[in-house]
Amino acid sequence: MIRSVLRGSGSALPKQAVSNAELAQRIDTSDEWIVERTGIRQRYIAGEGETTSSLATAAAEKALEAAGIAARDIDLIMLATATPDQTFPATATIVQHNLGCNGGIAFDVAAVCSGFLYALATADSLLRTGMASRALVIGAETFSRILDWEDRATCVLFGDGAGAFVLEAQEVEQDGPGVLVSRLHADGEHNELLYVDGGPSTTQTVGHLRMRGREVFRHAVVNLAEVLGETMDEAGIAADDIDWVVPHQANARILDATARKLGLPAEKVVVTVDRHANTSAASVPLAYDTAVQDGRIKPGDLVMFEAMGGGFTWGASLVRI
């Protein structure tokens, strides 16, 4: 069978790390308040000259190096982001030009924190149907540019960064590597719980992020547990079969609650929210690459990816590495 095999990953962060203590010098908050409610201890904030496309390009270059694949051999680039460089053209086309692989497919995916999983599932479909042979799937954000730094309930939660996967269509055996199952959902009823209060066709401004955190938390735990259950059922596996869960790094309490709901041991969950905060669409690939780099995730492992974001959108993907 033809599967989309994960050949390599890469990630990139801005130069500047900002601790909770440093934030507390600018806004009415404290390290204790942030850690207790979110588990976050620091985040990276993009500086002058650091953009979504520059972070995405850096992550893509590292992923290509890890995969041993030249940029010219990539014929599909999908960039998940809620903070594009421009309204148009797609930031994916800027990355494509930066890498020097013009001519293939390149477009952005807008599903906020679930964007990387939406992009991964879409790229998988295009690879398996022969529309492309090798893909770069990237999640990249400069969320600091849409934060209201006077709103301490939201501005402490987010950071900037990028992560990238190189996927290749390969013929494999039933128990071989590749994307096994993906499940995606959306429910537009809850727009007012997590959104940006601006846009080209409404306010003609970029706007700022707005969130009702308690309600988002409740929906996240329920929706993520359900989609993980769906994915495991479709794959015919149990929680014990999973080697690693790489979740969207929104909040340590959401990660703990979701794991408990499914009976997943905490030691199987990759957690990077403490050092990266919530990097939206970059969160999942950034956390995965961190776990690959430190030796936790190895070839042959069965890895579950999951995320939920504004929209609401949510999803999960099961991948054999």
C-alpha positions in Angstrom: 0.0 0.0 0.0 1.0 3.6 -0.5 1.5 5.6 2.7 2.9 9.0 3.6 6.1 8.3 5.5 7.6 10.8 7.8 11.2 11.1 6.6 12.4 13.9 8.9 11.4 16.9 11.1 12.8 20.2 12.0 12.0 23.2 14.2 12.9 26.9 14.7 12.4 29.4 17.5 13.0 33.2 17.7 16.2 34.4 19.3 14.5 35.9 22.3 13.2 33.8 25.2 10.9 35.7 27.6 10.5 34.3 31.1 7.4 34.7 33.3 9.4 37.0 35.6 10.3 39.2 32.6 6.6 39.4 31.6 5.7 40.3 35.2 7.8 43.5 34.8 5.5 44.6 32.0 2.0 43.4 33.0 0.1 42.6 36.2 1.0 39.0 36.6 3.6 36.7 38.3 5.5 33.6 37.7 3.5 31.7 40.3 0.2 32.8 38.8 1.2 31.7 35.3 2.8 28.4 36.3 -0.1 27.3 38.5 -2.8 27.9 35.8 -0.9 26.9 32.7 2.4 25.2 33.4 4.2 27.8 31.2 7.6 29.1 32.4 8.8 30.9 29.3 8.0 31.6 25.7 9.9 32.8 22.6 8.9 36.1 21.0 9.8 37.1 17.5 11.9 40.2 17.1 12.7 42.6 14.3 13.2 40.7 11.0 11.7 37.4 12.4 8.5 36.5 10.6 6.3 33.5 10.1 7.9 32.8 6.8 11.5 33.1 8.2 10.7 30.8 11.0 8.9 28.4 8.7 11.9 28.4 6.2 14.4 27.7 9.0 12.3 24.8 10.3 11.8 23.4 6.7 15.6 23.5 6.1 16.3 21.5 9.2 13.6 19.0 8.3 15.0 18.6 4.8 18.5 18.1 6.2 17.2 15.4 8.7 15.4 13.7 5.8 18.3 13.8 3.5 16.1 15.3 0.8 16.9 18.3 -1.4 14.5 21.2 -1.5 14.3 20.8 -5.3 12.7 17.4 -4.8 9.7 18.8 -2.8 6.6 19.2 -4.9 4.1 20.2 -2.2 4.4 22.7 0.6 1.5 23.2 3.1 1.9 25.8 5.7 -0.5 25.9 8.7 -0.7 29.4 10.2 -3.1 31.9 11.7 -0.4 34.7 11.4 0.6 34.9 7.7 3.2 37.4 6.5 0.5 39.0 4.3 -3.2 38.6 3.7 -2.1 37.2 0.3 -0.2 35.6 -1.3 0.1 32.5 0.8 3.1 32.4 3.1 3.8 28.9 1.8 4.7 30.5 -1.5 7.3 32.7 0.2 8.8 29.7 1.9 8.8 27.9 -1.4 10.7 30.7 -3.0 13.1 30.9 -0.1 13.9 27.2 -0.5 14.3 27.5 -4.3 11.7 24.8 -5.2 9.2 26.9 -7.2 6.7 25.2 -9.5 5.0 22.7 -7.2 1.9 23.1 -5.0 2.1 25.6 -2.2 -0.7 27.0 0.0 -1.6 27.9 3.5 -4.1 26.2 5.8 -6.1 28.2 8.3 -7.4 26.1 11.2 -5.5 27.9 14.0 -4.1 25.5 16.6 -5.4 22.4 14.7 -3.9 23.7 11.5 -0.9 21.4 11.4 -3.1 18.3 11.7 -5.4 19.7 9.0 -2.4 20.2 6.8 -0.9 16.8 7.7 -4.2 15.0 6.7 -4.5 17.0 3.5 -0.9 16.4 2.5 -1.4 12.7 3.2 -4.4 12.6 0.9 -2.5 14.3 -1.9 0.5 12.0 -1.5 -1.5 8.8 -1.5 -3.5 9.9 -4.6 -0.4 10.8 -6.5 -0.8 14.5 -6.7 2.6 14.9 -5.2 5.5 12.6 -4.1 7.3 14.6 -1.4 5.8 17.2 0.9 6.8 19.8 3.4 4.1 20.2 6.1 4.9 23.2 8.2 3.3 24.9 11.2 4.6 28.4 11.9 3.3 31.3 14.0 4.2 34.7 15.2 1.2 34.9 17.6 2.9 37.6 19.6 1.9 40.0 16.8 -1.9 39.5 17.5 -1.8 39.5 21.3 -3.3 42.3 23.4 -0.4 42.8 25.9 -2.8 44.5 28.3 -4.9 41.4 28.6 -3.0 39.3 31.1 -5.4 36.3 30.8 -4.3 35.7 27.2 -0.9 37.3 26.5 0.9 35.1 28.9 -0.3 31.9 27.1 1.3 32.2 23.7 4.6 32.2 21.9 6.2 32.1 18.5 7.9 29.3 16.6 7.8 26.8 13.8 8.0 23.1 13.1 8.1 21.1 9.9 7.7 17.5 8.6 9.0 16.0 5.4 6.6 13.4 4.1 7.3 11.0 1.2 4.9 8.7 -0.6 6.2 5.1 -0.3 4.9 1.6 -0.9 5.0 -0.1 2.5 3.7 -3.3 4.2 0.7 -3.3 6.4 2.8 -3.0 9.6 5.2 -0.5 8.0 5.7 3.2 8.7 3.5 6.2 7.7 0.3 8.1 8.5 -2.2 5.4 9.5 -5.4 7.3 10.5 -6.5 10.9 10.6 -9.7 12.3 12.0 -10.7 16.0 11.7 -13.7 18.0 13.0 -15.0 21.6 13.3 -17.9 23.3 15.0 -18.5 27.0 14.1 -21.0 27.5 16.8 -18.4 28.5 19.3 -16.7 31.3 17.4 -17.0 33.8 20.3 -15.0 31.6 22.7 -11.7 31.9 20.9 -11.2 34.4 18.0 -9.4 37.4 16.7 -11.5 40.6 16.7 -10.4 41.9 13.3 -10.1 40.9 9.7 -9.9 42.4 6.2 -13.6 42.1 5.4 -14.9 43.2 8.8 -12.7 45.8 10.5 -9.9 46.1 7.9 -7.5 45.5 10.7 -5.5 42.6 12.0 -7.2 42.6 15.4 -6.2 40.9 18.7 -6.8 37.5 20.1 -9.8 37.1 22.5 -10.5 34.0 24.5 -12.9 32.8 27.2 -10.5 30.3 28.8 -12.7 28.3 31.1 -15.2 27.4 28.3 -12.3 26.6 25.9 -10.8 24.3 28.5 -14.1 22.4 28.9 -14.6 21.9 25.2 -11.0 20.9 24.7 -11.0 18.1 27.2 -14.2 16.6 25.8 -13.4 17.1 22.1 -9.8 15.8 22.3 -10.8 12.7 24.3 -13.5 11.9 21.7 -11.3 12.3 18.6 -8.5 10.3 20.2 -11.0 7.5 20.9 -12.3 7.7 17.3 -8.8 7.5 15.9 -7.8 4.5 18.1 -11.1 2.7 17.1 -10.5 3.2 13.4 -6.9 2.0 13.7 -8.0 -1.0 15.9 -5.6 -0.2 18.7 -5.8 0.5 22.5 -4.2 3.3 24.5 -1.6 0.8 25.6 -0.4 0.3 22.0 0.6 4.0 21.7 4.3 4.7 22.4 3.9 8.5 22.5 1.2 11.2 22.4 2.3 14.5 21.0 -0.5 17.0 21.9 -1.1 20.6 21.0 0.7 22.5 23.8 -2.0 24.8 25.0 -2.1 24.3 28.7 -0.6 21.7 31.0 -3.9 21.2 32.7 -5.6 20.3 29.4 -2.8 17.9 28.7 -3.2 16.2 32.1 -7.0 16.1 31.9 -7.1 14.6 28.4 -4.5 11.9 29.3 -6.5 11.0 32.4 -9.7 10.8 30.5 -8.2 8.2 28.2 -6.2 6.4 30.8 -2.9 7.4 29.2 0.1 7.5 31.5 1.7 10.9 31.9 5.2 9.5 30.9 3.8 8.8 27.4 2.8 12.4 26.8 5.4 14.8 25.2 5.2 18.1 27.1 7.0 21.3 25.9 4.4 23.9 26.9 6.6 24.9 29.9 9.4 26.2 27.6 7.5 27.1 24.4 4.0 28.1 25.6 1.2 27.8 23.1 2.6 28.3 19.6 -0.7 27.4 17.9 -0.2 25.6 14.6 3.6 25.2 15.3 2.9 23.5 18.6 2.6 19.8 17.5 5.6 19.7 15.1 7.7 21.7 17.4 7.0 19.3 20.3 7.6 16.3 18.1 10.9 17.5 16.9 12.0 18.3 20.4 11.2 14.7 21.4 13.1 13.3 18.4 16.1 15.5 19.1 16.3 14.4 22.7 16.0 10.7 21.8 12.6 9.9 23.2 10.8 9.2 19.9 12.5 6.6 17.7 11.9 4.8 14.4 9.1 2.2 14.7 7.3 4.1 17.5 3.5 4.5 17.2 2.8 8.2 17.8 -0.6 10.0 18.3 -0.8 13.7 17.4 -3.8 15.7 18.6 -4.9 19.3 18.7 -7.9 21.7 19.2 -8.1 25.4 18.3 -10.3 28.3 17.5 -13.3 27.6 15.3 -13.6 25.2 17.0 -11.4 22.9 15.0 -9.9 19.7 16.3 -8.4 16.5 15.2 -5.9 13.6 15.6 -3.5 11.6 13.5 -1.8 8.3 14.2 1.6 7.8 12.6 4.0 4.9 12.7 7.5 6.5 12.6 
